[in-house]
Amino acid sequence: MAEEEAGVRRTGRGPARRASDRGRYGRLSRERVLASALELVDREGLGALSMRRLGAELGVEAMALYRYAASKDALLDGLVEALYLELEERLSIEPPARATAEAPAWRTQLHRIARATYDVCLAHPQAVPLLSTRMLAVPLARRPSAVLRDHERVLTLLGEAGYDEATASSVFRSFTAWLLGYISVELRPMVDNPDEPDPAFRLGLHRLSPQELPTLRATATSLVERGGPEDLMAGLDALLDRFARK
């Protein structure tokens, strides 16, 4: 088992040899493995991801991937890392946030982080559930370094805002909960039958009891519309205003 996890394969005709990691696009790297995994999940969903399937995508044996991700869970954590690395890239190419007449620099920077996170998640909706499920399984110190840098980035801004440690921790938790919760609601599927032209049947309202769920039925056509970044920012400002009044 240890040999398998290290990428060593026995042939039965002599000493063990290491599975080659030279695929159809040349020698692998962790970045290439994670990028290919994310592309596969974007295209076919998390259920399609396996070491064997990813190896086929890259043109290598599945065993060759274990030196880049030691297990399926490590590969899933790598997808979370890939999302946060894309977030860092977006933040690095955008102009830094500046103070405005309405908001100090730290607040506009939080807006910038929230908007960039929103854009990354909407670009990779199939991978977004991992931001919750893997963070429920991985303790703080074992999270990918890109995730930890994001935590550090937000907490540093809250320190610059003048919050003490206890309040900054509360704001950090609320910021994270609002941002990831909002994105999760935005990405919930609403359409029951995309080929149905009638809005009511498109949403499957005939499946909802008018006696038990009258308000939900009446509101469903509005719920199907995304709130977009505007509602995200409005909610973020309301959250920050609450702490500012303390």
QUIDAJO-V517658 format. One record per pair of residues at least 24 apart in sequence whose ideal C-beta (glycine too) atoms are under 10 Angstrom apart, sorted by the first residue. I is the first residue (numbers start at 1). J is the second residue. D is the distance in whole Angstrom. If there is no record, write none. Layout:
BEGIN
i->(I,I)
j->(J,J)
d->(D,D)
END
This chain:
BEGIN
i->(3,4,4,5,5,5,5,5,6,6,6,6,7,7,7,7,7,7,7,7,7,8,8,9,9,9,18,18,18,19,19,19,19,19,19,19,19,19,20,20,20,20,20,21,21,21,21,21,21,21,21,21,21,22,22,22,22,23,23,23,23,23,23,23,23,23,24,24,24,24,25,25,25,26,27,28,28,28,28,28,28,28,28,29,30,30,30,30,30,30,31,31,31,31,31,32,32,33,33,33,33,33,33,33,33,33,33,33,34,34,34,34,34,34,34,34,34,34,34,34,35,35,35,36,37,37,37,37,37,37,37,37,37,38,38,38,38,38,38,38,38,38,38,38,39,39,40,40,41,41,41,41,41,41,41,41,42,42,42,42,42,43,44,45,45,45,46,46,46,46,46,46,46,46,47,48,49,49,49,49,49,50,51,73,73,73,76,76,76,76,76,76,76,77,77,77,77,77,77,77,77,77,78,78,78,79,79,79,79,79,79,79,80,80,80,80,80,80,80,80,80,80,80,80,81,81,81,81,81,81,82,82,82,82,82,82,83,83,83,83,83,83,83,83,83,83,83,83,83,84,84,84,84,84,84,84,84,84,84,84,84,85,85,85,85,85,85,86,86,86,86,86,86,86,86,87,87,87,87,87,87,87,87,87,87,87,88,88,88,88,88,88,89,89,90,90,90,90,90,90,91,91,91,91,91,91,97,102,103,103,104,104,104,104,105,105,105,106,106,106,106,106,106,106,106,106,106,107,107,107,107,107,107,107,108,109,109,109,109,109,109,110,110,110,110,110,110,110,110,110,110,110,110,110,111,111,111,111,111,111,112,113,113,113,113,113,113,113,114,114,114,114,114,114,114,114,114,114,114,115,115,115,115,115,117,117,117,117,117,117,117,118,118,118,118,118,118,118,118,119,120,121,121,121,121,121,121,121,122,122,122,122,122,122,125,125,125,125,126,128,128,128,128,128,129,129,131,131,131,131,131,132,132,132,135,135,150,151,154,158,158,161,161,161,163,163,163,167,167,168,170,170,171,171,171,171,171,174,174,174,174,174,175,175,175,175,177,178,178,178,178,178,178,179,179,179,179,181,182,182,182,182,182,182,183,185,185,185,185,186,186,186,186,186,186,187,188,188,189,190,190,190,190,190,190,191,199)
j->(63,63,66,63,66,67,70,71,63,66,67,70,61,62,63,64,65,66,67,68,70,63,66,61,63,64,63,64,67,55,60,61,62,63,64,65,66,67,59,60,61,63,64,55,58,60,61,63,64,65,66,67,68,58,59,60,64,55,56,57,58,59,60,61,64,65,57,58,59,60,58,59,60,59,60,55,58,59,60,64,65,67,68,68,67,68,69,78,81,82,68,78,81,82,85,58,68,57,58,60,64,65,67,68,69,75,78,82,68,69,75,77,78,79,80,81,82,83,85,144,82,85,86,65,65,68,69,75,76,78,79,82,127,78,79,81,82,83,85,86,123,124,126,127,82,124,79,126,76,79,82,124,125,126,127,130,123,124,125,126,127,126,126,125,126,127,76,79,126,127,128,129,130,133,126,126,75,76,79,126,127,75,75,134,137,138,127,129,130,133,134,137,138,130,134,135,137,138,142,143,144,147,130,134,144,124,126,127,130,131,134,144,127,128,130,131,133,134,135,138,143,144,146,147,134,143,144,145,146,147,120,124,127,130,144,146,117,120,121,123,124,127,128,130,131,144,146,147,150,117,120,131,143,144,145,146,147,148,149,150,151,120,144,145,146,147,149,116,117,119,120,121,123,124,146,113,116,117,119,120,121,146,147,149,150,153,116,120,146,149,150,153,116,120,115,116,117,119,120,123,115,116,117,120,150,153,157,237,237,240,157,160,161,162,157,160,161,154,156,157,158,159,160,161,162,163,240,157,161,236,237,240,241,244,157,153,154,156,157,160,161,153,154,157,158,161,171,175,179,233,236,237,239,240,229,232,233,236,237,240,157,150,153,154,157,175,179,236,154,175,178,179,182,183,229,232,233,235,236,179,229,232,233,236,150,176,179,180,182,183,232,179,182,183,186,228,229,232,233,229,183,179,180,182,183,184,186,187,183,186,187,226,228,229,183,186,187,189,187,180,183,184,186,187,184,187,176,179,180,183,184,180,181,184,176,180,176,176,179,240,243,240,243,244,243,244,246,243,246,243,243,246,239,240,242,243,244,236,239,240,242,243,236,239,240,243,239,232,235,236,238,239,240,232,235,236,239,235,227,229,231,232,235,236,232,223,226,227,231,226,227,228,229,231,232,226,223,224,224,220,221,223,224,225,226,224,224)
d->(10,7,7,9,5,9,6,8,9,7,7,9,9,10,5,6,8,5,5,9,10,8,9,7,6,9,9,8,9,9,7,4,8,4,4,9,8,9,10,7,7,9,6,10,9,6,9,9,4,8,10,7,8,10,9,7,8,8,10,9,4,4,4,9,8,10,9,7,3,8,7,7,10,10,10,10,6,10,7,7,8,9,7,8,9,5,8,8,9,10,9,10,10,8,8,7,9,10,7,9,9,6,9,4,7,8,7,10,8,8,8,10,5,7,10,7,4,10,8,10,7,10,10,10,9,10,8,6,9,7,6,7,9,9,6,10,5,8,10,9,10,6,9,6,10,10,10,9,10,7,10,7,10,5,5,9,8,6,8,6,7,8,8,10,5,9,8,8,6,7,10,7,7,9,9,9,7,8,8,9,9,9,7,8,7,9,9,10,6,8,6,9,10,8,6,10,9,6,8,8,6,9,10,10,7,9,10,5,6,10,8,10,8,10,5,6,9,5,8,8,8,6,8,6,10,9,4,8,5,7,10,8,8,10,9,8,9,6,7,9,6,6,8,8,7,9,8,9,10,9,8,9,9,7,9,4,5,9,8,6,10,10,9,9,5,10,10,9,10,9,5,10,8,8,9,8,6,6,9,5,9,8,10,10,7,10,9,10,6,7,8,9,9,9,9,4,9,7,7,10,10,5,9,10,9,8,10,9,8,9,10,9,7,10,9,8,9,10,9,5,7,9,5,5,9,10,10,8,7,9,8,6,10,9,10,9,9,10,5,9,10,10,7,6,8,9,9,7,9,10,7,10,10,7,9,9,6,7,8,10,10,8,7,7,8,9,8,10,10,8,8,5,9,10,8,6,7,10,6,10,5,7,7,10,8,10,6,8,10,7,9,8,8,6,8,9,6,6,9,8,9,9,8,10,5,9,8,7,8,7,7,9,10,9,9,9,5,10,9,8,6,7,9,6,8,9,10,10,6,8,8,7,9,7,9,9,9,9,10,10,9,9,9,9,7,10,9,6,7,9,7,9,8,7,9,5,10,9,5,9,8,8,7,7,8,10,9,8,6,6,9,6,10,7,9,7,10,10,7,10,8,5,7,9,8,9,9,8,10,5,7,8,10,9,8,9,9,10,10,8,10,7,4,9,9,7,9)
END
